[in-house]
Amino acid sequence: MNDVLEFHGRHRLVPVVVVDRADRAWPLAETLSDAGLPSAEVTLRTPAALSVISAMTACPGFVVGAGTVVRPAQVEQAVAAGARYVVSPGFSAAVDRECRQLGVLLVPGVATATELQAALEAGRDVVKFFPAAAAGGAAMVAALSAPFPSARFVPTGGIGAAELGDYLRLTSVLAVGGTWLAPRDAVDSGDFERIARDVREATTLVEHLR
Ligand SMILES: O=C(O)C(=O)C[C@H](O)[C@H](O)COP(=O)(O)O
């Protein structure tokens, strides 16, 4: 397994972050690292996102990926900024091709059996199950795992601390992602104490589930 996937499988949590200000990148990475979760999927939804990725790569041991990658050109930009992996909300053959060419891991999004089958056919065994809550939650992941035992899921979308156990108890779930670990408003306002508290609460929950 790719080292980024091993990392996520070990931590079992992926903070998905929407960062509006590049100067928040370093304190956010430090906060996440200190709280025991040295990684972030930085969504390419803000003008600052690529600068945020670059800044976070300077934090020792911090694993940074690019999220919301929907066009092939964004793959090159994300990799140039230092992203170690790429996440898409859906499955795009063009994005998949670009990731292959640049040798970067892609975690494509799937919400149905047909989409999962396409991702597996393309050799993508680890997929983002998105939007997890709206697409059927942990019950849907369990149902999809039966006919596709090789698939590993990173459910994301509408998940909070309360739902964590439902997903993480499934052996087919590699890790759970979400913005609840470092909400946009907390990042914007520089409320790193709140982020540290929420991340510690989540990592403690994960420890109890082991
Ligand atoms: O697919 C992408 O690249 C995305 O950006 C989708 C995000 O991962 C979710 O929107 C996070 O969902 P929440 O945790 O409910 O805020």
The ligand as an SDF file (V2000), in Angstrom:
LIG
                    3D

 16 15  0  0  0  0  0  0  0  0999 V2000
  -14.6880   16.1770   -2.5050 O   0  0  0  0  0  0  0  0  0  0  0  0
  -14.0910   17.1990   -2.1970 C   0  0  0  0  0  0  0  0  0  0  0  0
  -13.0190   17.4580   -2.6620 O   0  0  0  0  0  0  0  0  0  0  0  0
  -14.6810   18.0880   -1.2110 C   0  0  0  0  0  0  0  0  0  0  0  0
  -14.2080   19.1750   -1.0610 O   0  0  0  0  0  0  0  0  0  0  0  0
  -15.7850   17.6360   -0.3930 C   0  0  0  0  0  0  0  0  0  0  0  0
  -15.4420   17.7170    1.0850 C   0  0  0  0  0  0  0  0  0  0  0  0
  -14.5860   16.6750    1.4230 O   0  0  0  0  0  0  0  0  0  0  0  0
  -16.6700   17.6690    1.8780 C   0  0  0  0  0  0  0  0  0  0  0  0
  -17.4970   18.7150    1.4840 O   0  0  0  0  0  0  0  0  0  0  0  0
  -16.4400   17.7480    3.3590 C   0  0  0  0  0  0  0  0  0  0  0  0
  -17.6790   17.5660    3.9530 O   0  0  0  0  0  0  0  0  0  0  0  0
  -18.0580   18.0800    5.4140 P   0  0  0  0  0  0  0  0  0  0  0  0
  -17.1420   17.3930    6.3670 O   0  0  0  0  0  0  0  0  0  0  0  0
  -19.4740   17.6950    5.5740 O   0  0  0  0  0  0  0  0  0  0  0  0
  -17.8600   19.5720    5.3960 O   0  0  0  0  0  0  0  0  0  0  0  0
  1  2  2  0
  2  3  1  0
  2  4  1  0
  4  5  2  0
  4  6  1  0
  6  7  1  0
  7  8  1  0
  7  9  1  0
  9 10  1  0
  9 11  1  0
 11 12  1  0
 12 13  1  0
 13 14  2  0
 13 15  1  0
 13 16  1  0
M  END
$$$$
